[in-house]
Amino acid sequence: MALSEAGERLTTWRPVGRRRELRQVAAGVRETAAGRIGLLHVRGPRAIGKSALVGLLREDLRDEADVLVTTCAGDEHFAAARGLFGAEPVDALLTGRDEHARRYALNDLVVPRTAGRPLVLVLDDAHRCDRSTARWLGVLARRIPELQVYVVLVYPCAERVAAEEMFADLTGALDTTTIDLGPFDEADVTELIARECGFIPEPECVRVALESTAGIPEVALAWAAKASATGATPDVEAELVEWQLIWLKDQPESTRRYATAAAVLGSTEPASVAALAETSPAAAVPTRAELVSLGVLSAEGRFRSAALRARLLDALGPEELAEVRTKAARLLTDEGRPQEEIAELVMLLPALTEVWMFCALRGAARESTLRPELAVSYLRRVLDAVPGHADTRQELATRLTEIDPSAAMDVYAGLLADGTDPAVRASIAVRYGAVALRAGRGEEGFLLLADYLSEEERTGRFSAIDPELRARIEATALVNGFGGSATVGRAMDLARVITPPQGRAEGGRRLAQQLARAEVLRGKSLTLALGHLRSALPALGGARELWDVFAVTSLHFCGERTAAMTLVDEIIEAAPGSGGAETRKLALATRAGLAYEAGDLTQAERDAGAALAIAGPEDFGALTVLASVLVRRGYTEQTEQLFHRMRAPRDAIEYGWALNAKAHWLWNRGDNDAALDMLQRCGREFDAMGVHNPVLVPWWLDGVAVTMRLGRTSEAAEFAERGADAALNWSTPAARGYALLAKGLSTGHVETLEQSVAELSEAGAQLHEALALRALGASLMREQHEKAARKHLRAAVDVAVRCGATIAADRAHELLTAAGGRMSAVHASPRDALTGGELRVAELAADGLTNREIAEKLYVTVRTVESHLSNAYRKLGAQTRAELAVQLR
């Protein structure tokens, strides 16, 4: 709460506000001064400040009128007159006169007082006035209408009928004005806060006070008092609720029914509230307006205070409340109101006893705009009443998938166990498998689906299943199995007995993707894997989806690296319309892995970072790629932090990459034995899973390098032999290059290393190509062919720099220096590796200038341009001017 520090301190200690009403009364008094009796009715809710207004009247009019005030309190003859003029003068006039004469005698008390200025007679609680005084005022108005008398009748709205009946003679004789006293406005609240707190409040403070108090004077007073005491914005909800409850008790039955109906419905639809309150829409309009003005309802018709609404509902009692709520729900159903509105009421009933109640809850739960948590609560309520209802259980599982996949998985498992219809069971099996992936319970999902497939096959129920649906089930089972180390082997076994799909429908493509994946993991038949991939790829120009990412990985490891990169680019481009963030995250993480494998560490880091920036759980694959990049650059601490963030891998390949990254991290730290242990662990676990493809995670190749560093040549030879055997079955350029490199590292044979460089260059495996070039240079140095060694070592530095692999570049640079080569320090990026002349020539070439144009611009010969350009192409790994422009960005 903010109070202005400016302004004078106010200490009037008088009733505040009502300036507008006071001006209206003063205007009436001035008209009376012209010689005609005036009548003013002031009415308002109880405790709205009517008596306070009377006090203000007495003070504000004292300079221009005599103001006599009394509070009516009983039926004694002329009691109100005695309160106005005093008991002694009234009794003196009345003594010895009959009733008729008394009414005229009292005029003698009025006439002299009006000789000089108006006389204002104020009757507070006028509905309690005695009839003798009321009749006398009527006689006064009829007999002496030109008197300067202004009569003010003050009474509660609830007593309007009684007051009007009491003063019917007076009202009929005079022009009558009415003031309906309502809550305070901004000016009133401003004055009240200023008086209580001592400072003129800022507009925002006044707005908050009005919002909190609904402008009810006594509640506003409590707000101001608390604000003054604490200096903070106070909570006066309890005070406001108590005032509103008291006010409601004074209202007609129709008003109370309307308020109760609004509390039951919680609705903003006036017609529905009026119908439940059993009143006409037209009659309900002023009632609603009054409830809004007094802060009971918002302008939209909802209760502003949950506490007040609860108090009104509690007043009904449990049985009556249930009855009214049932009636309200039926009413909304008949009106065709939205299912969610009906469901809110049905959920509050103690028991569901009629069919329409179940329909309302299920119908609301199907609404796509309804929050999943609310839909789940509706469906659980239905199942509490009818536990075995299969359709409701399916609907529950569907909505649970959005917020609690693990719980949805359990519901689907129960449905699968209880189901008997083959087609229904098959549909449930597909959903079960999909939600198992989301729940991170792939191993469990695979085991259940494998048992399901076995049972359906044994009983012959699969004959009744559409082949496309069967393909979906089998694909879902396999993708779950490949996600857990304990089930990879069984998933590959299952893939062996599955009949490859016919056609290119979605389910068939998905199954073909997983069958290809099984062959890739097994590493036995490249031909068979490529055959499955031909059936797995999306049609040219067709939609791309999340499942296509599996085909990307398989294409890459089958040696189709260009096709893999093209497909993953298409998936990322289409992701916003084909699955959104989840698809894009997985595709970016996959492309990061492909870029790392190709040696483009900059692109790998960029894509991994983009995947990790997408909301949701951090992608394990992206973390692994990022850690691998940082390892290659020697960032030990940052890499360790990434290891701590890793949770559960998506599949065996991601797990192997993580182990390999940890091994390189240990190697960089100089702990070669621990690095070797980590690599051997990777091999053991891959063997246990049945994963034998040599190119997925070439841990055995790194094992050769580590054991050679440790001087354990026989172990290195064993690792190399293992790779050679595996490469015979999986004869891609990468597999052959890895096997040749392993053999070359263990033997130092120059020709073998030369062959490995060629194969790895063809495969586009630049990180391993840099290793092969460095190993070739080292072998040539041992044979004292320093000149040839320097050529390969310089190439090793260039390739490593082009990759962004700082450690590999440093190691090659050290050997180059040892071989007598001269080269500037290793640079952080390929661009930095260019000399000044090479960079200037490369930039102009990338801009599209010809060699001759560059020579003329730089005042050098064309031969010099060709030399610089050749060096730039080599250092940047570019073959065309377009590729040169990309590398120079």
N, C-alpha and C positions, 0 to 999 in steps of 0.2 A: 504494500500500500504506500502510495506517495502523497504527501501533504506539502502544499506550497510553503516555502519559508518566507514568502513575501506576504504582505497584508497585515492589517492591524489585528490584534488579539480581541476577540469578541467575548464579552462576559455579561450578556443581557439576562440570562437565566429566566427567560420567558418562553411560552409556547412559540414554536417556530413554524414557518411555512404558511401555506394557504393564502398566499398573496393574491392569487387570482380570485379566489372565493371572497376574500375580504373586499376587493374592489367591487365585486358584484353586489355585495350587501350595502356598501357605501353608496352605490348608485341608487339603490332602492330607497335608502333613507333620504337622499336628496330629492327624489321624486315626491316622497311623503311631505317634505317641507313645503311643496306647492299646494298642500291642503287636501290630500286624499289618503285615507288609510291604506297601507300596503300589507301584504301577507307573503311570507317566505317560508317554504318547507325546506328544511335541511335534513336529508336522510342519508344513511350510509350503513355499512356493516358495523357490527359491534366492535368497539375498540379501534375504529378507523380514525379517531381523533375528533369526534363531534363536540365533546365537552371542551376539548382544547380550543376548538374554533370559537366556542362561546366566550372563553376567556380572552381570546384575541379580539373578538368583537367589542367587548366591554372596554378594552384599552384603546383600540383604534378609533372608536367613535366618541370618545369622551369629550372631544373638543367641539363636536357639532351636534351632539344629541345626548339626552339622558337615557341611560341604558339600565333597565331593571331586569334582573335574571333570577329565575327560580328553577329548582329541579322538582318536578312533579313526583309525588310519592304516595298518593292515596286518594280515597273516595270521600273524605270529609268535605262537607259543603264549603265551597270557596277556599279550600286549602291552598290552591295555586295563587289565588288573589292575595291571600295573607302572605305567601312567600314573596310576592312582588312588591306589595305596598307596606307590609308590616301588619302584624296581628291587631295591634291597638287601633289604628285608624279604620281598618276594615270592620272590626267588631263594633266600633262606635257608630258606623253608618248602618250596619245591619240590624242592630238591636231594636226590637219592637216593630219590625217591618215584616210583611209576609213575603213569600218567595218571589212573587211578581215585582213587588216594590224594591226588593233587594237588588234585582238586576239593573234597575235604573239608578239606584242610589250610588252604586260603585262608580258611575260615570263622574260623580263629583270629585273622585280622586284623580281622574285622568285629565279633565278639561283644564284645570289650572296649570297643570304641568306642561301643557302644549302651547301655552300662550307665547313663549319666546322661541322655542326650538322643538324639534321632533322628540317624541318619546318612543323608545324602542323597548318592547316587551318580549323577553326571550323566555320560552318555556322549554327547558331541557327535559328529555324523556316525556315528551308531550302526550304520548300514547297512554300515560298513567294519570293524566290530568283528571281532576274531578269534573263531573258534568255541570255543576253549578257555574264554575268559572268559564267552561267552554261555552255555555249558553249565554252568559253575560257578554263575552267577547263578540258573539254573533249579534246580540242586541246593539252593542256599541257600534259595530260596523254599519248596521242598517239605520240606526237613529241619528248618528252624528258622523256621516261619511267624510265630512270635510276636515276632520281632525288630523293633526300631524302625528299620527300613530303608525308605527311599523311593528307588526307582530311576527315573531320568528318562532316557528315550531320545529323542534329538533327531536328526531326519533330514529330508531333503527329501521332498516329496510324491511326486516321481517315483521315489523309492527305497522306496516303501511296501511293495511286495511283498517285496523283499530283506530289509528290516528285520523285517517280521513273520515271515518264514521263519526268519531268524537267531534270533529270540527267541521261537520258538513255545512252548518248554518254560516259559519265564518267564511268558508271557502266559496260558498255560493254567492256571497254578497260582495266579494272583492276580486280584483285582478290578482291572480296568484302566480308566484314565481317558485321554481323548484331548483335546488342545488343537490345533485347526487354526489355525495362526497366519496371520492375514491382514494386510491393510494397516492403517496407523495410523488411529485414529478421531480425532475432534476434540480430545479430551483429550490424546492423544499428540502431535498436531501443535502444539497450544498449548504444551506443555512444551518441545518441540524448538525452536520459534521463540523462546520466551523465553530458552532457554539460549544460542542462537547470536546473537541480536540484542540480548539484554540487557534487554528490556522485555516485559511481558506483552502479547500482541497482542490487538487488538480482534476481536470475532467475525467481522466481514467479512473481515479479513485471514486468519483461519483458514480461512474458507470458500473464499477464492481459492486458498490454498495447497493445500487438499484437492483442489479442482477441477483444479489444474495438475499435481499430483503423483500423483493417484490413491491417496494415502496410502502409497506405496512408501517405506520408511524412507530408503534411500540417496538417492532422488530428492528427498524432502522435506528431507534434510540439505543437498543441493546448493542447493535453493530458498532455504533459510534463510541459507546462507552468502552467496549472491549478494545477497539482500535486505539483509543486514547491510552488505555492501560498497558497495552502490549506493544504498540508501535507496528503491528503487523496486521495483515488482512485476516479478520476473524471469521470463524465458522458459526453462523447463527441458524443453521438448518433446523435444529431442534426447536428453537423459539418460533420460527416461521411455521413449522408443522403444527405446533400446539395452537397457534393462533388460527390457522386454517381449519383445524378440527373443531374448535369452538364455534367458528363462523358457520361451518357446515351444519352443526346441530341446530342453529337458529333458522336455517333455510327451510323452504317448503319441501314437502316430500318429493316433488318432481325434481328439484335441484339435487337432492341427496341421491335419488335414483340415477340421475345422469352421471354424477361424479363416480358412483359405484360402478356403473356400466363402463365408463372410460377406464377405471382401474382394472376391471376384469379383462377388457379387450386389449388395452394398451394400444388402441388403434387411433390412426389419424383420420379415419373416415367418419365424418359427422353422422351420416345416415345410419351407419351400423350401430353407433353408440345410441342414437335416438331410438332405433328399433329395439335394442336390448333394454333400454330404460322405459319402454312402452309409452313413448311420447312422440308427437309428430315432429318431423324435421323442422318445420317452421317455428314451433314452440321451443325447440331446442337451441335455436340460434342465439337468442339473448342469454340463455343459461350458459352456453359455451363461452360467449363473450365475457360474461361476468367471471367465470372460472379462470379465464385467461388473464383478465385485468388484475385479479388478486393473486396471481402467481401459482394457482393450482395446476393449470395446464399451460403448456407452451403454445406459441402461436400455431404450431402444427397439430395441436390437440393431444399431445402426450403429456403424461405427468412429469412435472419438473423435478419432483422429489420422489425417489424410490421409497423413502421412509414413509411419506404420507400415503403413497399407494399401498404399501404393505399394511399400514394401520387400518385403512378402509377395508382391505380384503380380510384381515384378521377379525374385523368386527362381524363378519358374516357367519363365522363358525364353519368347521370343516364340511359338514354335510350340505349346508346351504351353498357354500362356495363351490363345491363340486357340481351341484345342480345348476348353478348359474353359469359356470364355465362350460358345462355340457350344452346348455341352451345357447351360449354364445358361439361355440364351435359349430353347432348345427346352423345357426343363423348365417355365419360366414360361408358355410358350405352352400347353403341355398342361394346366397348372393353371388356365388361364383368367385369369391375372393381368392387371392393367391394361396397355394397349398401351405406355404411356409407360415402364414398368419394362422391358419387353422391348426397346423401342427404345434405351434407354440402353446396353444390352449390345451390341446390333447395331451401334450407332455406333462401338464400340470394336474391331470386327473389322477385320482388314486388307483384307478384300475381301468383297463381297456375292455369294454364289455360289448361293443358293437362293431360290426365289420367296417363301417365307414371310418372308424377311428384308425384302424390299421391302414386302410387305404390312404388316409390323409398323411400319416407319417411316412409311408413308403413313397407317396407321390412327392412330398416335399424333399425327401432325401435324393430323389432323382434330378432335382433342379441343379443345373451346372453352376448357377450363381451362388448356391448355398455353400457356406463354409464346410469343408469336409468333416471337421470335428463335430459340427452340429448334426450333419447327416448321419454320422456314425452313432451319435446318441439316440437319434430317432429310431434307427434300425435295431439297435440293441434293445430299445424299449419294446419293439414288436417281438423280438425273439425271447424276451423275458416272458411274454405271454404265450407265444407259440414257438418253443425252442427248435423244433425240427423243420421249420418252414424253409425249404431248399432255395426258393427264389429270393427270399429275404436274406439268406446267408450269402448268396452270390452277390447281391447288391451291397451287403456289408463289406465283403472282401474287396469289391471294386473301390469303394470309398476309402477303405483302410489303406489301400495301395498308395494313396496320395500322401498319407501322414504317418503311417506305421506299417511299412512293408512286411516286417517280421510277423506282426499280428495277422495281416492279410494272408500271409503264407500258411499260417496255422489253420485259418478258416478254410482255405482252399484244400488243404490236406484232409480236413474232416469231410468236406464235400466229395472229394475223390474217393475216400474210403466208403462213404455211404451210398454213392451213386451206383445205379445199375444200368442205365441207358448208355450204350457205347458212345454215341455221338456227344451226349452231354458230358460224359467223363472225359472225352478227348478235348473238348473245349476247355474244361476246367484244368486239364493237364497243361495246356499251353499257357494259361494265365498263371498257374502255379509256378511254372518254370520262369516266366518273366519276372514275377514278383520275388522269386528266390534270388535272382541276380541283384535286384534293387535292395534286398535285405542283407546282402553280403553273406548269404548262407548257401552258396553254390554247391558245396560238397553234399550237404543234406538234400538239396533240391535234386541233384543228380541221382543220388541213391534211391529216392522215392520214385523218380521218373523211370529209372532203369528197371525197378521192380514192376512198375505199372506196365511198361512196354513188354516185359517178359510175360506178365500175366495175360495181357491182351493177346499176345502171340500164341500163348499156350491154349487159351480158351477159344481161339478163332474169332474173337470179337472184332479184330482189325478188319475183317472182310467187310464189315458194315461201315467202315470209316472212309471218308473221302481221302484219296491219296495226298492231296495238297495239305489237308489237316494233319495227316500222319507225318508228312515231311516236316511240318512246323513243330510237332511234338519231338521228333527225333533231333531236329536242329537245336531246340531249346534244351533238351537233355544233354547234348554234347557240349553246348556252350557253358552250361553249369559245371559239367565234369571237368572241362579244361581249366576252370577257374580255381581248382583246389589241388594242392600237391598230392593229397591222399587219393584223389579220384582220376587224375590224368591218365594213369595206366588203364583203368577200367573203361574210361571214355574212349581211348584208342581201340581197346578190344571191341567195344560196342560198335565203333565206326566200321570195323572190319566186316561185321555181319549185316550191316544196313545196306539195302539195295539202293544204288545211286538213283536219284530222281530223274524222271523224264520231263522234258519241257523246261520252260524258264519262268514258271509262275513264282510268286514271291517265296512261298514256302519251300519250293524246290531249290531256288537259288540259295536260300539260307542254309539248307541242308548241304548243298554242294560246297558252300563256304566252309562249313565245319568239317566235312570229309577231307577237303584240301588241307585244312588246318591240322587234322590228325596225321596226314601223310607228311606234312612239314615237320611236325614234332617227332614223328617216328624216324624220318630221315632215311628211308629205305628206297623209295621210288619217286624220283623227280618227275618221271613221265606220268605216273598216276596222279600226282599232285596237280600237275599242269592240266591234266584232263578234267579233273574236278573243277579247276578254276575257270576253264572255258564255259562250264555250265553256271558258274557262280557269278560271273560279271554282269553288271546291269547293262541293259540295252543302250546303244548309242543314243544320247539325247533323253534317256529315261530318267526317272527320279533316282536320287541318291539318298541312302538312309544310313542309320547307325550301323546296321549289320554289315554294310559294305566295307567298313573299316577292317573287318576280319580278312576280307579278300586282299586289302592293301598290304597287310603284313605278309600274307602268304606269297603274293606276287613278288614282294621284295626279296624274300628268302629263297624264292625259286629262280632268282637271277633276273627277273623282269623289273628292274629298278625304275626305269623310265615310266613304264605303265603304272607302277605302284604310285609314283609321285603324281602322275597325271590324275589318277582316280582320287587320291586323297585331297588334291587341290579342288576337284569338283565337289567332293563331299563338304568341305569347309565352306565353299562358296554357296552351296545349297542349304547349309545347316539352319539358317533362320526359319526356313519354311518346311523343314523335314524332321523336326524333332527338337530344334532349338538348342539350348545351352548344353545339354548333355551330349548330343551328337558332336557339337563343335568342340567341346572340351576333349572328348576322346580322339577326334580326328586331329586336333592340334598336337596332342601328346604323341600320337602315332607319327605324324609328320616330323615332329622333333626327333623321334628315334631314328627315322629314315635319314634325316639330315646328319645326325651324329654318325650313323653307320657310313655315310658317304664322306665324312670328314669335314662337313660344313658346320663347325661348332658355333659360328655366329648365328646362323639360321636356327640351329637346334636350340640355342639359348633363348632366342626370340620366341619361338613357338612354345617352348616349355613354359616360359614366363607368361605368355598369353593364356595358356591352359590353366595355370595356377591362379590367374586373376579372375577366372570365371567363378561365380558364386557356387557354394556347395563344398563337399569334402574335397580336400586336395587330391589330385590325381597322382597315384603312386608312380605311374610311368613317367609323368612329367618331372616329378621329383628326382627319379632315377637318372633321367637324361641330364637334368640340370647338374646333379652331383657329378656325373661322368664328365661333363664339360669343365666344371671347376677343377676336377682332379687333373685333367689334362693341362690345366693352366697353373697348377700348383697352389691353389687356394685351399690350404689344409683346414683351417678353422671353419670357413664357410661351408665346406663340404661336410664336415662333421655335424654341423647344425642341421643340414638337410637330412642326414641319416636319422637324426632323432625325430624328424617330422614324418618319416615313412611309417605307414600302418600296414595294410594288407595288400599284397600284390594282386593284380587282376588275373595273371596267369603265370605259367612256368617261365616264360621268356622274361617278363618283367622282374621276376624273382632272381633269375640268373643274372640279369643286368645289374641288379642291386648288389649281388655278391661280388660280381666282377669289379664294380666301382669301388667297393670296400677294399678289395684286394689291391687295386692300383693306389688307393689312398694309403694303405699300409706300406706299399712299395715305396711311394714318395717319401714316407717318413723314415725309410731305411730299415724297416722291419720285414726283411725278405722272408724269413721263416713263417711269420704270421700271414704274410701275403700268400705264400704257397699253400698254407693250411686252408685259407679261405677259398682258393681256386680248387683245391682237391675236394673241399666240401661241396662246391658247386657240382663237380663231376659225380660225386657219390649220390647226391640228391637227384641229379638228372638221370642217372642210371636207375635209381629206385623208382622213378616215375616212368621210365621207359622212353625218355627223351634222348635221342642219339644223333640228331642232326648236327653236323660239325660247325654250321655257320650261325646258328641261333645265338649262342654265347660261346665264342672260341676260347673258353677258359684254358683248354689244353695248350693252345698256342702261347698264351701268357705264361702257362706253366713251364714251357720250354725256356722262355726268356729268363724267368726267375731262377730255375734250377741251373742254367748255364752261369748266371751271375754267382750262384752259390758254389759253383765248381762241381756240381753233381751231374756229370755228363751222361751217365747211364740212365738216370731218371729222365733227363731231357730227351734222350733217344726213345724212351718208352712213350712219352707224351707225343712225340712226333709221329711215331708209328701208329698210335691210336688215331691221330688226325688223318694220316694217309689212308688207313682202312676205311674210315667214314667217308672220305672224299670220293672213294671209288663208287659208292652208292649214290652220292649227291653231287654230281659232277657239274656244278656251276663254276663260273670263273672265280667267284669268291672262295668256294670250297677248295678248288685246285690251288688257288693262290695261297690260302692259309696253310694247306698241307705242304706246299713247296717251301714256304717261309719257315715253317716249323722244322722241316728237314734241314734247310739251309742254316738256321740258327744253331742247330745241334751239331752240324758237321762242318760248318764254315765253308761249304763247297760253293765256289763262285758261280758256276753255271746254274746250279739249283737256285741260288738267290737271284740271278738274272732272270730266270724263268718266272720266279715268284713276282718280281717287279712287273713283268709284262702282264701276268694274269690279274694281279691286283689293280693295275692301271685300267685294264679292260673292265674289271668289275666295278670300278669307281670307288674302291675302298681306300681313300687317300691316307687315313691314319696308318693303316697297315702298309701301304705303299711307302710312306715315309720311313717306317721301321725297316722295311726290306732294303731300301736304298742305303740307310745308315749301316745295316748289317753287311751289305755288299761292299760299301766303302771300307768298313773295318777289315773284312776278309782280304780285300786288295792291299790294304796297308800291311797286313801280316805277310803277304807275299811280296811286299816291297814294291808295289805298283802305285806309288804315291800319286802320280799324275792322274791315273784312271780313278783312283780313290777319291781325289779331290772333286772330280766331275760329279760322281754319284753323291758325295756328301753335300756338295753345294745344292744339288737337286733335292736332297733330303731336307735341307734347311728351307728351301723354297716351298716345298709341299707342306711341311709342318707349319710354316708361317701362314701359308694360304689357308690352312685349316683353322688356324688360331690356336694350335696346340703348342703352347710356350715351352713346356718341359721337353717335348720331342725335338723342338727346334734347338733348344739349348744343348741337348746331348749331341745332336748332329753337328752343331757349331763347334763344340769342344773337339770332336774328332777331326773336323776340317782343319782347325787350327793346328792340331797335333800332326796332321798330314802336310803341313806347310802351306796351307791355303790362307788367303787373306780375304776377309769379309767383314763388313761392318757388323756391329752388334745386332743380335736378334731383335726383331721388331714385334710389336704387339699385334699388328695387322699387316696383311699383304701390301696395302698401299704404302705403309711406312718402310717397306723393304726396298722400294724404288729409289733410285738416286734422283737428284733434282732434275737432271736432264731427261731421264726416263719418265718421270712423272709429268713433266711439261708436254712431252711428245704424246704420252698416253692420253692425257686429258684432251688434247686437240684432236687426236684420232677418234676418241669417243664422241667428240662433238660433230664428227662427220667429215673432217678435213682429209684430203688425200695426202700421201707422203710428200709430194712436190709442194703442195700448199703449206704444209707444216714446215718444210725446209725453208721456203721463202719467208715465212712468218718469223722463224727463229734465227734466220741468217746462218744456217748450217747446210751441209751437203745432204742430198737424198740418202746417201750411204749411211751417214750418221743417224738419220731418222730411222732407217731400216734396222740398224743395230740396236738402238734404244727400244724400238717397238718390239723387236724379237725378245729382248730381255724382259720387257714388261709383260708380254704374253706368257713367257715361261714362269715368271714369279707370281703372276696372278692366276695362272691356270686357265687362261682364256684362249680361245681359238679364233674369235671374230671380234670386230669392233663393237658389236652389240653386247657381247659377253664382257668385253673390256669396260664398257659403260656401267654395267651392273656391278662389277667388282670395285669400281672407283667411287660408288655412291657413299 
